[in-house]
Amino acid sequence: MKFTQITILFLLAFLCFAPHELLAQRNKKVKYTSSSKKAIKAFERGITYFEVRDFGEAMIDINKAISIDSNFVEAYILAGQISEMQKKMQLSMYYYRKAAIADPDFYPMVFYILATHELEFGKYEWALNDYQTYMQHPKMDKRLNNLIKEGINRAYFGMDQVKNPVEYDPINLGDKINSENDEYINTLTTDEATLIFTRKMPKNGNTINQRKELEEDFYESRKSKDFQWMLAQRMSSLFNTSGDEGAMNISPDQKMMVFTGCYRDDGFGRCDLYYSEKKGNRWTLPINMGDQINTGEWESNACLSSDGKTVYFARRKGRGESDIYTAERLKDGRWGNVKNLGDVINSIGSEMTPFIHPDGQTLYFASNGHLGMGGFDLFLSRKNEKGEWTEPVNLGYPINDYQNQMGLLINASGELAYISSDMKGGMGGYDIYSFKLYDQARPISVNYMKGVVADAKTKYPIKAKFELYDLNTNALIVESESDAVNGDFMVVIPNGSLLGLNVSKKGYLFYSEQFEVEGNFSSFKPFLKNVYLNPLQVDQKIILQNIFFASLSYELEKQSFVELKKVQELIEINPHIKIEISGHTDNVGSEKDNMDLSQRRAKAVFDYLVAQGVQVKNLTYKGYGETAPIADNETEEGRSQNRRTELKVIGL
């Protein structure tokens, strides 16, 4: 919280001898705390200069009055007020403290003023003492009771955080990224190969000291073969204009980009959100995200979900000074369904810079409304089992301190964080740092898979739909598409779940695969996954990887329902197709029993699809028992491959 304006207003409202009153009463023999005529004369000259806002001359006379009489309380208070108006806060606190020492009962509110400023500068024990002193004074203004209680809570919180610091060892990213100008972290690609940030620098080649005209532009750095950041380059005019740009974010699947653009002709307010889509290796011309997201207010700090279909952003409108909202990409390509994240996340203060981790469950943001160290602190909130955001948790000291912390990025594994800070030892202004994030603040670790989708026969790249499901809950986690130009795709894969991947395109058999994800590694090799789709042809077949039965049972398990929905969709978009559901077993047990089990399992799939509305004319089923193995039955791995359900095209 900021208390400067509060201080000035209360000084003018409650100071017994406020400057304008002193001017009116100087001829009425006002009684001061000083009896020195020379000190009073100098002080009143200072008041005259104060009235015309000549603070320099005013301070000369006020300090002269203090030098004559070191117990002149009014002079100390006025000197404190002038220093505060000049934003010389340390000097202001010095004068207020001198006034409190000279006569603690003359103007007891000075303890409240001191406490609020001490809180702003991280002097938590001093602030607590001064708040308590003021609360115990008989002349305490009861209207300040709630503010004082909040200040005391913050003081106790700050003291506790300093005594119990979290792990934090920031490393400057170096002179390839940082300069004498301000650099603000924006986005890191999922493969951690590209870093994009905003640099604020003087226009027209002015020096760093000529800061009257500044501009904000995007810069990009890529990692070299030895994993070092290369010299950052200014991004193209596609994104950088004569106005200000900032807060860029690229979706984890690298198909969508959002950023803030200010003072543009197509804008709805001072700053709007824009988006661009990647086609092949090029980004499209940025487009305003529309009047459902952008208003006459200020929108910024956008961050995309792992599939690029949901955007989190800040708007100067809502429960507090600014709130965090979400919006969705609608089927027609527009953005809408805007929702405020609600009271758990948004306070009566300001919430800014949301960052939703690719796990889709962990949200990081800055707030000055939740209990913190002072100014803006960084917080995290996690979704519970009901999909609701839980009470925000402060990331702790020294990640947070009494100054403003305004942005945080976390890599896909959840281990490494990036932050912008003007901490001592930097290269000038705000620099970008990385640090190892302590365990309790980490999101769910995710992996990613990238590759190409192509026609299995021609090997030409094709645009196809990706769907990633949690097979335990049948929840859709990620929905994306491969690139229409080069077939590239990237799918973020959360750890700790049994996942099913489906890739589909009209005119092709869909592709399915099951992933056992354990710890920080999945059961397949990421970065190398190419998917080949087979065109619909008679006798073409695929293994339905995500059809599950209990051992020796023909009852479908619920994890199968996602895959069966894909079979249903295949038939719906190809109404003349006829398919056979084929059941297969290993060679354990008798041939008769295996044939019977495979027949029953195939029929169970058939019956389920018919119950869902699939026409019988499109379906048939058959059990093959152990007669058509695809692997060696001598090993458990081979037997597992032989126990399968297949889909075979038998007519078009």
C-alpha positions as CSV (number, residue, x, y, z in Angstrom):
1,M,0.0,0.0,0.0
2,K,1.1,3.6,-0.6
3,F,0.5,6.1,2.1
4,T,2.0,9.3,0.7
5,Q,-1.3,11.0,-0.3
6,I,-2.9,9.8,3.0
7,T,-0.1,11.5,4.9
8,I,-0.5,14.8,3.2
9,L,-4.3,14.8,3.5
10,F,-4.3,14.0,7.2
11,L,-1.6,16.6,7.8
12,L,-3.7,19.3,6.3
13,A,-6.8,18.0,8.1
14,F,-5.4,17.5,11.5
15,L,-2.2,19.5,12.0
16,C,-3.1,22.0,14.7
17,F,-1.0,24.7,13.0
18,A,-1.3,23.8,9.3
19,P,0.6,26.3,7.0
20,H,-2.5,28.1,5.6
21,E,-3.8,28.5,9.2
22,L,-0.5,29.9,10.4
23,L,-0.5,32.5,7.6
24,A,-4.0,33.6,8.6
25,Q,-3.1,33.7,12.3
26,R,0.4,35.0,12.4
27,N,-0.8,38.4,13.5
28,K,-2.9,36.8,16.2
29,K,0.1,35.8,18.3
30,V,-0.1,32.1,17.6
31,K,1.7,30.1,20.3
32,Y,4.3,27.8,18.9
33,T,6.4,25.1,20.6
34,S,9.3,27.5,20.2
35,S,9.7,30.7,22.2
36,S,12.6,31.9,20.0
37,K,11.5,35.0,18.0
38,K,14.3,34.3,15.5
39,A,13.3,30.7,15.0
40,I,9.6,31.7,14.6
41,K,10.5,34.4,12.1
42,A,12.5,32.0,10.0
43,F,9.7,29.4,10.2
44,E,7.0,31.8,9.1
45,R,9.2,32.8,6.1
46,G,9.4,29.2,5.3
47,I,5.6,28.9,5.4
48,T,5.3,31.8,3.0
49,Y,7.6,30.0,0.5
50,F,5.7,26.8,1.1
51,E,2.4,28.5,0.0
52,V,3.9,29.4,-3.3
53,R,5.5,26.0,-3.7
54,D,9.0,27.2,-3.6
55,F,10.2,24.3,-1.6
56,G,13.9,25.0,-1.9
57,E,13.7,28.4,-0.2
58,A,11.1,27.1,2.3
59,M,13.5,24.4,3.4
60,I,16.4,26.9,3.9
61,D,14.3,28.9,6.3
62,I,12.8,25.9,8.1
63,N,16.2,24.4,8.7
64,K,17.4,27.8,9.9
65,A,14.5,27.7,12.4
66,I,15.5,24.2,13.5
67,S,19.1,25.2,13.9
68,I,18.1,28.0,16.2
69,D,15.7,25.9,18.2
70,S,16.2,22.1,18.0
71,N,12.9,21.4,19.7
72,F,10.7,23.3,17.2
73,V,8.1,20.6,16.5
74,E,6.1,22.5,13.8
75,A,9.3,23.1,11.9
76,Y,10.2,19.4,11.9
77,I,6.7,18.5,10.7
78,L,6.6,21.0,7.9
79,A,10.1,19.9,6.8
80,G,8.9,16.3,6.8
81,Q,5.8,17.2,4.7
82,I,7.9,19.1,2.2
83,S,10.4,16.3,1.9
84,E,7.6,13.9,1.4
85,M,6.1,16.0,-1.4
86,Q,9.6,16.0,-3.0
87,K,9.6,12.2,-2.7
88,K,12.6,12.3,-0.4
89,M,11.1,9.7,1.9
90,Q,14.2,8.9,4.0
91,L,14.7,12.6,4.8
92,S,11.0,12.9,5.4
93,M,11.1,10.1,8.0
94,Y,14.1,11.8,9.7
95,Y,12.2,15.0,10.2
96,Y,9.0,13.2,11.4
97,R,11.1,11.2,13.9
98,K,12.7,14.4,15.2
99,A,9.2,15.9,15.7
100,A,8.1,12.8,17.7
101,I,11.2,12.9,19.9
102,A,10.8,16.7,20.5
103,D,7.2,16.3,21.8
104,P,5.4,13.0,21.3
105,D,2.1,14.5,22.5
106,F,2.1,17.7,20.3
107,Y,0.9,15.8,17.1
108,P,0.6,12.1,17.9
109,M,-0.5,11.3,14.3
110,V,3.2,11.6,13.4
111,F,3.6,8.1,14.8
112,Y,1.0,6.8,12.3
113,I,2.7,8.7,9.5
114,L,6.1,7.3,10.5
115,A,4.8,3.7,10.7
116,T,3.2,3.8,7.2
117,H,6.4,5.0,5.7
118,E,8.6,2.6,7.6
119,L,6.4,-0.2,6.4
120,E,7.0,0.9,2.8
121,F,10.8,0.7,3.4
122,G,10.8,-2.7,5.1
123,K,11.4,-1.4,8.6
124,Y,8.9,-3.7,10.0
125,E,9.9,-3.6,13.7
126,W,10.0,0.2,13.7
127,A,6.6,0.3,12.0
128,L,5.0,-2.1,14.5
129,N,6.3,0.0,17.4
130,D,5.0,3.3,15.9
131,Y,1.6,1.8,15.1
132,Q,1.3,0.5,18.6
133,T,2.4,3.8,20.1
134,Y,-0.2,5.7,18.2
135,M,-3.0,3.2,19.0
136,Q,-2.2,3.7,22.7
137,H,-2.4,7.4,22.5
138,P,-5.6,9.0,23.9
139,K,-5.8,11.3,20.9
140,M,-5.8,8.5,18.3
141,D,-8.1,9.1,15.4
142,K,-10.5,6.1,15.5
143,R,-11.2,6.5,11.8
144,L,-7.8,5.1,11.1
145,N,-8.4,1.9,13.1
146,N,-8.8,-0.4,10.2
147,L,-5.7,1.0,8.4
148,I,-3.7,0.6,11.5
149,K,-4.7,-3.0,12.0
150,E,-3.8,-3.8,8.4
151,G,-0.5,-2.1,8.9
152,I,0.2,-4.1,12.1
153,N,-0.6,-7.3,10.3
154,R,1.8,-6.4,7.5
155,A,4.5,-5.5,10.0
156,Y,4.2,-8.9,11.8
157,F,4.0,-10.7,8.4
158,G,7.2,-8.9,7.2
159,M,9.1,-9.7,10.4
160,D,8.1,-13.3,10.1
161,Q,9.2,-13.6,6.5
162,V,12.6,-12.0,7.1
163,K,13.2,-14.4,9.9
164,N,12.2,-17.4,7.7
165,P,13.7,-16.7,4.2
166,V,13.1,-19.0,1.3
167,E,15.9,-20.2,-1.1
168,Y,16.7,-17.4,-3.6
169,D,19.9,-17.0,-5.5
170,P,19.3,-14.9,-8.6
171,I,21.8,-15.0,-11.5
172,N,22.0,-12.1,-13.9
173,L,21.5,-13.3,-17.5
174,G,24.4,-11.2,-18.7
175,D,25.2,-8.6,-21.2
176,K,23.7,-10.5,-24.2
177,I,20.3,-9.8,-22.6
178,N,20.7,-6.9,-20.2
179,S,22.0,-3.4,-20.8
180,E,22.1,0.0,-19.1
181,N,18.4,0.3,-20.0
182,D,15.4,-1.4,-18.4
183,E,14.7,-5.0,-19.4
184,Y,11.5,-6.7,-18.5
185,I,10.9,-10.5,-18.8
186,N,8.1,-11.4,-21.2
187,T,8.1,-15.0,-22.4
188,L,10.2,-18.1,-22.6
189,T,9.4,-20.8,-25.2
190,T,8.6,-24.3,-23.9
191,D,11.8,-25.7,-25.2
192,E,13.7,-22.8,-23.5
193,A,15.5,-22.0,-26.7
194,T,14.1,-18.5,-27.1
195,L,13.6,-15.6,-24.7
196,I,11.6,-12.5,-25.5
197,F,11.6,-9.4,-23.3
198,T,10.7,-5.7,-23.4
199,R,13.5,-3.1,-23.4
200,K,12.6,0.5,-22.3
201,M,15.1,2.9,-23.8
202,P,15.3,6.6,-24.9
203,K,14.0,7.5,-28.3
204,N,16.0,8.9,-31.2
205,G,19.4,7.9,-29.9
206,N,19.3,9.9,-26.7
207,T,21.6,8.9,-23.9
208,I,20.4,6.9,-21.0
209,N,20.2,10.1,-18.9
210,Q,17.8,11.8,-21.3
211,R,14.7,9.9,-20.2
212,K,11.9,12.4,-21.1
213,E,11.0,10.4,-24.2
214,L,11.2,6.6,-23.7
215,E,9.9,3.8,-25.9
216,E,9.3,0.1,-25.1
217,D,10.1,-2.5,-27.8
218,F,10.4,-6.3,-28.0
219,Y,13.8,-8.0,-28.1
220,E,14.6,-11.6,-28.8
221,S,17.5,-13.9,-27.8
222,R,18.2,-17.5,-28.8
223,K,20.4,-20.1,-27.3
224,S,23.5,-21.1,-29.0
225,K,24.6,-24.7,-29.5
226,D,26.5,-24.6,-26.2
227,F,23.2,-23.4,-24.5
228,Q,24.3,-19.8,-24.0
229,W,22.1,-16.8,-24.7
230,M,23.1,-15.0,-27.9
231,L,23.0,-11.2,-28.3
232,A,19.4,-10.0,-28.2
233,Q,18.0,-8.5,-31.4
234,R,15.2,-6.1,-31.8
235,M,12.1,-7.9,-33.2
236,S,10.6,-6.9,-36.5
237,S,8.3,-4.0,-37.2
238,L,5.5,-6.6,-37.3
239,F,5.4,-6.1,-33.5
240,N,7.4,-3.0,-32.8
241,T,5.8,0.3,-33.8
242,S,6.3,3.9,-32.9
243,G,4.1,3.4,-29.9
244,D,4.8,1.2,-26.8
245,E,4.7,-2.6,-26.8
246,G,5.1,-4.9,-23.9
247,A,4.1,-8.1,-22.0
248,M,4.4,-10.5,-24.9
249,N,3.5,-14.2,-24.3
250,I,3.7,-17.2,-26.6
251,S,1.5,-20.2,-25.9
252,P,3.4,-23.4,-24.8
253,D,2.4,-25.0,-28.1
254,Q,4.0,-22.0,-29.9
255,K,1.0,-21.5,-32.2
256,M,-0.3,-18.3,-30.6
257,M,1.2,-15.0,-29.4
258,V,-0.4,-12.2,-27.4
259,F,1.0,-8.8,-26.3
260,T,0.0,-5.3,-25.2
261,G,0.0,-2.5,-27.7
262,C,-0.6,1.1,-26.7
263,Y,-1.9,4.2,-28.6
264,R,-2.8,2.3,-31.8
265,D,-5.4,3.5,-34.3
266,D,-7.5,0.3,-33.9
267,G,-7.4,0.4,-30.1
268,F,-10.4,0.6,-27.8
269,G,-8.5,2.2,-24.9
270,R,-5.0,3.5,-24.0
271,C,-3.6,-0.1,-24.1
272,D,-5.2,-3.1,-25.8
273,L,-4.3,-6.8,-26.2
274,Y,-3.4,-8.1,-29.7
275,Y,-2.7,-11.6,-31.0
276,S,-0.8,-13.2,-33.8
277,E,-0.8,-16.8,-35.1
278,K,2.2,-18.8,-36.4
279,K,1.9,-20.2,-39.9
280,G,4.9,-22.2,-40.8
281,N,7.9,-20.2,-39.7
282,R,6.1,-16.8,-39.8
283,W,3.8,-14.9,-37.5
284,T,0.7,-13.3,-38.9
285,L,-0.1,-9.6,-38.8
286,P,-1.2,-8.8,-35.2
287,I,-5.0,-8.4,-34.7
288,N,-6.8,-6.6,-31.9
289,M,-8.4,-9.2,-29.7
290,G,-11.8,-7.4,-29.9
291,D,-14.2,-5.5,-27.8
292,Q,-15.1,-8.4,-25.5
293,I,-11.6,-8.3,-24.1
294,N,-10.5,-4.7,-24.9
295,T,-12.5,-1.8,-23.4
296,G,-12.1,1.9,-22.9
297,E,-10.1,0.8,-19.8
298,W,-6.5,-0.5,-19.8
299,E,-5.8,-4.2,-20.6
300,S,-2.4,-5.8,-20.4
301,N,-0.2,-8.6,-19.0
302,A,-1.8,-11.4,-21.1
303,C,-0.7,-15.0,-20.7
304,L,-2.0,-18.0,-22.7
305,S,-2.9,-21.5,-21.5
306,S,-0.9,-24.5,-22.8
307,D,-3.2,-24.9,-25.8
308,G,-3.6,-21.2,-26.6
309,K,-7.4,-21.4,-26.2
310,T,-7.6,-19.4,-22.9
311,V,-6.0,-16.1,-22.1
312,Y,-5.4,-14.6,-18.6
313,F,-5.0,-10.8,-18.5
314,A,-5.2,-7.8,-16.2
315,R,-7.8,-5.0,-16.6
316,R,-8.1,-1.7,-14.8
317,K,-11.7,-2.5,-13.8
318,G,-13.3,-4.8,-11.4
319,R,-13.2,-5.5,-7.7
320,G,-10.1,-3.4,-7.1
321,E,-7.9,-1.0,-9.0
322,S,-7.0,-3.8,-11.5
323,D,-8.2,-7.4,-11.6
324,I,-7.2,-10.6,-13.4
325,Y,-9.7,-12.0,-16.0
326,T,-9.8,-14.9,-18.4
327,A,-11.3,-15.1,-21.9
328,E,-11.6,-18.0,-24.4
329,R,-11.0,-18.5,-28.1
330,L,-14.5,-19.2,-29.5
331,K,-15.2,-21.6,-32.4
332,D,-15.6,-18.8,-34.8
333,G,-12.1,-17.5,-34.0
334,R,-13.2,-14.5,-31.9
335,W,-12.3,-14.0,-28.3
336,G,-15.0,-13.9,-25.7
337,N,-16.6,-15.4,-22.6
338,V,-14.7,-13.0,-20.4
339,K,-14.7,-13.9,-16.7
340,N,-13.3,-12.2,-13.6
341,L,-11.3,-14.7,-11.5
342,G,-13.2,-13.8,-8.4
343,D,-12.6,-12.8,-4.8
344,V,-10.1,-15.5,-4.0
345,I,-7.6,-14.1,-6.5
346,N,-8.7,-10.4,-6.9
347,S,-8.6,-8.1,-3.9
348,I,-9.6,-4.5,-3.3
349,G,-6.1,-3.6,-4.4
350,S,-4.4,-4.4,-7.7
351,E,-3.6,-7.8,-9.3
352,M,-1.2,-7.8,-12.2
353,T,1.1,-9.9,-14.4
354,P,-0.7,-13.3,-14.3
355,F,1.4,-16.3,-15.5
356,I,-0.4,-19.6,-15.9
357,H,2.1,-22.4,-16.0
358,P,1.7,-25.0,-18.7
359,D,0.5,-27.5,-16.1
360,G,-2.8,-25.5,-16.2
361,Q,-3.1,-25.8,-12.4
362,T,-0.7,-23.2,-11.0
363,L,-1.2,-19.4,-11.4
364,Y,1.5,-16.8,-10.4
365,F,0.6,-13.1,-10.2
366,A,1.5,-9.8,-8.5
367,S,-0.7,-8.1,-6.0
368,N,-0.6,-5.2,-3.5
369,G,-3.9,-6.2,-2.0
370,H,-3.1,-9.5,-0.4
371,L,-1.0,-9.7,2.7
372,G,2.6,-9.0,1.7
373,M,5.9,-7.4,2.4
374,G,4.9,-4.0,1.0
375,G,4.1,-2.7,-2.5
376,F,3.5,-5.5,-5.0
377,D,4.4,-9.1,-4.0
378,L,4.4,-12.2,-6.0
379,F,1.8,-14.9,-5.1
380,L,0.8,-18.4,-6.4
381,S,-2.6,-20.1,-6.3
382,R,-3.3,-23.7,-7.3
383,K,-6.5,-25.3,-8.5
384,N,-8.2,-27.8,-6.2
385,E,-10.0,-31.0,-7.2
386,K,-13.1,-29.0,-8.0
387,G,-11.1,-26.7,-10.4
388,E,-11.4,-23.8,-8.0
389,W,-8.5,-21.4,-7.2
390,T,-7.2,-21.8,-3.7
391,E,-6.1,-19.0,-1.3
392,P,-3.0,-17.2,-2.8
393,V,0.3,-18.0,-1.1
394,N,3.0,-15.3,-0.8
395,L,6.3,-16.5,-2.5
396,G,8.2,-15.3,0.5
397,Y,11.3,-13.3,1.4
398,P,13.7,-12.4,-0.3
399,I,11.9,-13.1,-3.6
400,N,9.5,-10.5,-2.2
401,D,10.6,-7.5,-0.2
402,Y,9.3,-4.0,0.6
403,Q,9.7,-3.0,-3.1
404,N,7.5,-3.9,-6.1
405,Q,7.9,-7.3,-7.7
406,M,5.9,-7.4,-10.8
407,G,6.5,-10.4,-13.0
408,L,7.6,-14.0,-12.9
409,L,8.1,-16.8,-15.5
410,I,8.6,-20.5,-14.7
411,N,10.0,-23.0,-17.1
412,A,8.1,-26.2,-18.1
413,S,9.9,-28.4,-15.6
414,G,9.0,-26.0,-12.8
415,E,12.6,-25.8,-11.5
416,L,13.8,-22.5,-13.0
417,A,12.2,-19.1,-12.6
418,Y,12.9,-15.8,-14.3
419,I,12.3,-12.3,-12.8
420,S,13.0,-8.6,-13.6
421,S,14.7,-6.6,-10.9
422,D,16.6,-3.4,-10.3
423,M,18.6,-5.1,-7.5
424,K,22.1,-3.9,-6.8
425,G,24.9,-5.2,-8.9
426,G,22.9,-5.2,-12.2
427,M,23.9,-3.6,-15.5
428,G,21.5,-0.6,-15.1
429,G,17.9,-0.2,-14.3
430,Y,15.9,-3.4,-14.4
431,D,17.7,-6.5,-15.5
432,I,16.5,-10.1,-16.1
433,Y,17.6,-12.8,-13.6
434,S,17.1,-16.5,-13.3
435,F,16.9,-18.5,-10.1
436,K,16.2,-22.0,-8.9
437,L,12.6,-22.0,-7.5
438,Y,12.3,-23.7,-4.1
439,D,10.3,-26.9,-4.0
440,Q,7.1,-25.6,-2.3
441,A,6.6,-22.9,-4.9
442,R,7.0,-25.2,-7.9
443,P,4.2,-26.0,-10.3
444,I,3.5,-29.5,-11.6
445,S,6.4,-30.5,-13.8
446,V,5.5,-30.9,-17.5
447,N,7.2,-32.5,-20.4
448,Y,6.6,-31.7,-24.1
449,M,6.5,-33.6,-27.3
450,K,7.2,-32.0,-30.7
451,G,7.4,-33.4,-34.1
452,V,5.6,-33.4,-37.5
453,V,2.3,-34.8,-38.7
454,A,2.4,-36.2,-42.2
455,D,0.5,-38.4,-44.6
456,A,1.8,-42.0,-44.0
457,K,2.1,-42.6,-47.8
458,T,3.2,-39.3,-49.3
459,K,5.1,-38.0,-46.2
460,Y,3.6,-34.6,-47.0
461,P,3.0,-32.5,-43.8
462,I,-0.7,-32.0,-43.0
463,K,-2.8,-30.0,-40.5
464,A,-4.4,-32.2,-37.9
465,K,-6.2,-31.9,-34.6
466,F,-4.4,-32.8,-31.4
467,E,-6.2,-33.8,-28.2
468,L,-4.6,-34.8,-25.0
469,Y,-6.7,-36.5,-22.3
470,D,-6.3,-37.5,-18.7
471,L,-7.5,-41.1,-19.0
472,N,-8.3,-41.3,-15.3
473,T,-10.8,-38.5,-15.5
474,N,-11.5,-38.4,-19.2
475,A,-10.8,-34.6,-19.0
476,L,-9.5,-32.9,-22.1
477,I,-6.2,-31.3,-21.1
478,V,-4.9,-29.9,-24.3
479,E,-6.5,-29.2,-27.7
480,S,-4.2,-28.0,-30.5
481,E,-3.4,-28.3,-34.2
482,S,-0.3,-29.1,-36.2
483,D,0.9,-26.4,-38.5
484,A,-0.8,-26.2,-41.9
485,V,2.4,-25.3,-43.7
486,N,5.0,-27.6,-42.2
487,G,3.0,-30.0,-40.0
488,D,5.0,-29.0,-36.9
489,F,3.4,-29.5,-33.5
490,M,4.2,-29.2,-29.8
491,V,2.1,-30.7,-27.1
492,V,2.7,-30.0,-23.4
493,I,2.4,-33.2,-21.3
494,P,1.8,-32.9,-17.6
495,N,3.6,-35.5,-15.4
496,G,1.9,-37.7,-12.9
497,S,-1.1,-38.9,-15.0
498,L,-2.1,-41.6,-17.4
499,L,-2.6,-39.7,-20.7
500,G,-4.1,-40.5,-24.0
501,L,-3.1,-38.7,-27.2
502,N,-5.4,-38.6,-30.3
503,V,-4.5,-37.0,-33.6
504,S,-7.2,-36.8,-36.2
505,K,-8.1,-35.3,-39.6
506,K,-11.0,-35.8,-42.0
507,G,-10.2,-38.5,-44.6
508,Y,-7.7,-40.2,-42.4
509,L,-7.7,-42.9,-39.7
510,F,-7.1,-41.2,-36.4
511,Y,-3.9,-41.9,-34.4
512,S,-3.9,-42.9,-30.7
513,E,-1.3,-43.5,-28.2
514,Q,-1.2,-44.0,-24.4
515,F,1.5,-42.5,-22.3
516,E,2.7,-43.6,-18.9
517,V,4.2,-40.4,-17.4
518,E,6.5,-40.8,-14.4
519,G,8.5,-38.1,-12.5
520,N,10.3,-35.8,-14.9
521,F,10.4,-38.3,-17.8
522,S,7.7,-39.8,-19.9
523,S,7.7,-43.3,-21.3
524,F,8.4,-42.1,-24.8
525,K,11.2,-39.9,-26.1
526,P,10.2,-36.3,-26.3
527,F,11.2,-33.9,-29.1
528,L,11.3,-36.8,-31.7
529,K,7.7,-37.8,-32.1
530,N,6.5,-37.8,-35.7
531,V,2.9,-38.9,-36.4
532,Y,1.9,-40.5,-39.7
533,L,-1.8,-40.6,-40.5
534,N,-3.1,-43.3,-42.8
535,P,-5.7,-42.2,-45.5
536,L,-9.0,-44.0,-45.3
537,Q,-8.7,-47.2,-47.4
538,V,-10.3,-50.6,-47.3
539,D,-8.2,-53.0,-45.1
540,Q,-6.5,-50.1,-43.4
541,K,-6.4,-50.7,-39.6
542,I,-5.2,-49.1,-36.4
543,I,-4.7,-50.4,-32.9
544,L,-7.0,-48.6,-30.4
545,Q,-4.4,-47.9,-27.8
546,N,-6.7,-46.5,-25.2
547,I,-9.3,-49.3,-24.9
548,F,-9.1,-51.0,-21.5
549,F,-10.5,-54.2,-20.0
550,A,-9.8,-55.7,-16.6
551,S,-7.8,-58.9,-16.7
552,L,-9.9,-61.8,-18.2
553,S,-12.9,-59.5,-18.3
554,Y,-14.9,-58.0,-21.3
555,E,-16.3,-55.1,-19.3
556,L,-15.0,-51.8,-20.6
557,E,-13.2,-49.5,-18.2
558,K,-14.1,-45.8,-18.1
559,Q,-10.6,-44.8,-19.4
560,S,-11.8,-46.3,-22.7
561,F,-14.6,-43.8,-23.3
562,V,-12.4,-41.0,-24.8
563,E,-11.0,-43.4,-27.4
564,L,-14.5,-44.7,-28.3
565,K,-15.7,-41.1,-28.7
566,K,-13.0,-40.8,-31.4
567,V,-14.3,-43.9,-33.2
568,Q,-17.8,-42.4,-33.1
569,E,-16.6,-39.1,-34.6
570,L,-14.7,-41.0,-37.3
571,I,-18.0,-42.6,-38.4
572,E,-19.9,-39.4,-38.1
573,I,-17.7,-37.5,-40.5
574,N,-17.4,-40.5,-42.8
575,P,-21.0,-41.7,-42.9
576,H,-20.4,-44.4,-45.6
577,I,-17.6,-46.0,-43.8
578,K,-17.9,-49.6,-42.4
579,I,-15.5,-50.8,-39.8
580,E,-14.8,-54.0,-38.0
581,I,-13.9,-54.0,-34.3
582,S,-11.4,-56.8,-33.9
583,G,-10.5,-58.4,-30.6
584,H,-7.1,-60.1,-30.0
585,T,-5.5,-61.9,-27.0
586,D,-2.2,-63.5,-26.1
587,N,-1.6,-67.3,-26.0
588,V,-2.0,-67.7,-22.2
589,G,-4.9,-70.1,-21.6
590,S,-6.8,-72.3,-24.0
591,E,-7.5,-71.4,-27.6
592,K,-11.2,-71.8,-27.0
593,D,-11.2,-69.5,-24.0
594,N,-9.1,-66.9,-25.8
595,M,-11.4,-66.9,-28.8
596,D,-14.4,-66.5,-26.6
597,L,-12.8,-63.6,-24.6
598,S,-11.7,-61.7,-27.8
599,Q,-15.2,-62.1,-29.3
600,R,-16.9,-60.8,-26.1
601,R,-14.5,-57.8,-25.9
602,A,-15.1,-56.9,-29.5
603,K,-18.8,-57.1,-29.0
604,A,-18.5,-54.9,-25.8
605,V,-17.0,-52.2,-28.0
606,F,-19.7,-52.7,-30.7
607,D,-22.5,-52.6,-28.1
608,Y,-21.1,-49.4,-26.5
609,L,-20.9,-47.6,-29.9
610,V,-24.4,-48.6,-30.8
611,A,-25.7,-47.4,-27.5
612,Q,-24.1,-44.0,-28.2
613,G,-26.0,-43.7,-31.5
614,V,-23.7,-45.3,-34.1
615,Q,-25.7,-47.0,-36.8
616,V,-25.3,-50.8,-36.9
617,K,-24.8,-50.6,-40.7
618,N,-21.4,-48.9,-40.0
619,L,-20.2,-51.6,-37.6
620,T,-19.3,-55.2,-37.2
621,Y,-17.1,-57.1,-34.8
622,K,-15.0,-60.2,-34.7
623,G,-12.8,-62.0,-32.2
624,Y,-9.5,-63.5,-33.4
625,G,-8.3,-64.9,-30.1
626,E,-4.6,-65.7,-30.2
627,T,-4.5,-66.4,-34.0
628,A,-3.0,-63.0,-35.1
629,P,-0.1,-62.0,-32.9
630,I,2.0,-58.9,-33.7
631,A,4.7,-59.7,-31.1
632,D,6.5,-62.6,-29.5
633,N,4.3,-64.3,-26.8
634,E,7.4,-65.5,-25.0
635,T,7.8,-62.1,-23.1
636,E,5.3,-60.1,-21.0
637,E,5.9,-57.1,-23.3
638,G,5.1,-59.1,-26.3
639,R,2.0,-60.6,-24.8
640,S,0.9,-57.1,-23.7
641,Q,1.1,-56.0,-27.4
642,N,-0.9,-59.0,-28.5
643,R,-3.8,-58.2,-26.1
644,R,-5.3,-55.5,-28.2
645,T,-8.4,-54.0,-29.8
646,E,-8.2,-53.0,-33.5
647,L,-10.3,-50.9,-35.8
648,K,-10.3,-52.1,-39.5
649,V,-11.8,-50.4,-42.5
650,I,-13.9,-53.0,-44.4
651,G,-15.9,-50.7,-46.6
652,L,-16.2,-47.0,-47.8
